[in-house]
């Protein structure tokens, strides 16, 4: 049995990968645990040089790895290179900061000595997505390698070449073989892997449906899980926003990576008083997007990663139009190609508002005041992030605590930054990646008390 990768732009097959059977899986899990057992007591400082080397390898070979991303999932090459640069950044960040993050913390009590240690757990299963096939993986492996955990990557079936490259990269940087392993398995095999006695925790980036299943399996096995799931981020444009700049940011927030991002701004909420003016600016920005071959450096948008994903998005769009939404721009789909689409008169009961839309469709809804804006933001079952556009400081300070999402960005698109914790609420998942909070998710936070 095997898994076939395919170029979504040319529709040509790339490579057939053999899936691992139970014997091979057992060997890989055991090998990962042996590496963990050997090096688990080593200080994070012993890994700094290797992590710095990993960052350098990524920077020096960014075109090579970006090419693999573009081949397997159709990301415009310039954006794929940016993804690799961000991976180098997260490696450098944890090389610089992990030793400090993981220092023992002395706590004054009524006895001789008490302190908190931050120690690795063991082998972590990382179930990874196709939309950012390097970045999503590196924001897991960089902190966990510095902590001392071993990681088994189960990558998406259409980006298996990226998974293979990442395993090789880690070894080239000087980490021991099996510190990071890449396993090629079918979905049906995942539960048995989670149940394996040597797997200590699981992290998943993917759909809410997949996250619910994996969380249930991990829960039954009493194992820690972190879930980075779907999103339906709101872009909220108030009457005092800088409309020119905001339009540019909103189009980038929705259409980068061909709209295939959990943190993309999918719902555009616009104050009634500036609605018409702002829509003209949005349409002008969309019309300037260059659509084409992912390897054309001028391409802002290319194809979606799979044809079934494009068809699912078209179905959401068509259902919403039947309910009264109107297409102001775009709307055409052909195989993996989906035209950048702007949809107005969208109401909260429509699929393109209440469901996650994973592709280049921007749904627009008008609002009359702050109260209605907050209600529209929070009515979503997702809670990953929100962008507020206003020049009024007291307004955004007042609104931040009313918003239920895991992040609020003001006059900016929502983005992940190695220096800041990242994660959602509600159906967007739980737990945090990045920052100090991210490196502690899979740490044994050990209390030591000496009489």
Steps between C-alpha positions, in 0.01 A plus 500: 500500500620850427414870493536699178597867500388719209581843364175699534595742221602250230289213645798268443599231749816576697592196707346187648589448867484166674308498826650348814371175642480417871854356518662805339293734718608317813862539395463873438319566826755297696790677329350840585465396863859376517625840385280667759623274782863562408481879485208594726721621785719716276458874555330708229828686457651181351256531208545869422773456239303232315187716496700795367640273230146392413400865456801556271423194287147627447620844395778370277270254320173692505441466124539123513243456775266764360497314169376185673220696668390652170516167319293313755234752604517784247610787724645793301877455510570844647264421790656155541842663539352727764373191681851352510643828631244491780608146588858625533371779725325261739813283522715803579245623753503179702877464469527844662225467759433136592780474761347795686141379455591163650709615797391355832283740696573537872188545712534616859309275740530408869753223433865468412459513125222492242510560130338417167676305225394501136581161352414320174216247482622258234382422147243745362276413205453801271215473248573774251308679222575573135430874486824611669691172469829632642391779736236298686756226560786725606295684758452159664845348457712808583376541859470127563849419376637769730298357788632149433193324360511278193240569232327268255349694209191360331475738206204561268476250211557768235816648658698188584807625314512797739488260795791298362705815446437624853624174653817521292550867588494430873762229463716721277499761778662250737205364695514123545303286255145439628496824701243591235348217302256506209241225493285432195175349620130493420242669719380163628840437661507817711301377799733205556799737486343731758434197722861382480658504845803697378294784348457755780296773331351608168465830318280553197459786258202441276124504477267519797362158407847342501586679824190367674585143401864525606413676827256221579763234428762681708250553780418130517872429530542781760756680288556872460386656173531840335259590221548776243179477300282700263426867507259755359679820591316829478649811342310784666512840330374793707402840367826662617733248334763597244301352211777497239747315719230278650379381159853393410542310828159332476563368148836361607344348813239317294682401182860416595574129461195500268282547806600164648586601854333450835583859597387659173252784536190327366218725620524870413281712729464862386334797670197624308628858472812401299364187332469622140830685500686208653349245262633696204849490650473126573389425144788705361750306715357162396515595132873566538573145617713302255373145445720236342768233519638463853852525357430839343649753741220743416225262613308612809256211470523162332292184527350335804678195638240242393199492269266368771583803715410737216175313440408520870560875500289542185217312671514735800494797264210370291287423805564850637402661169174304499435645846544857375870578491629682192830446320669834432815354349614155390310184584641271231660162576672253266664194656756639751466857370270727699463862400549758779145567609325782684152434637267765647167494685625212711299409810601287801284205394686453170770232456769754403441679831436221749737238354872521436571588137841364408576683178484838322148615594444816706156533662382854580244609761409854605449610862358812660688537832754346739242280670394340173863458392588310819190283462595412142858422603403276791212320329754282318566156643868566432729715713845527346551872443348835409634809325361838609554801274459832679708805583320539835714361783226509763271309262732206439603486866133484592425226246795265560360347819157451339640276226512126569781405259855399589653806335404858415710694250443873454556651154675181392418157364513212747833318476716261698820636653759281679514754784127480579276209603264384227176309538123521504183452700172321431516280186841644410661274756698527821856528619764739373793486263793744480635734763588371848151356531556278196816333626329412829201319344687170483720550805476308824464794738652329802469627857802426721463543877792431735445479877 
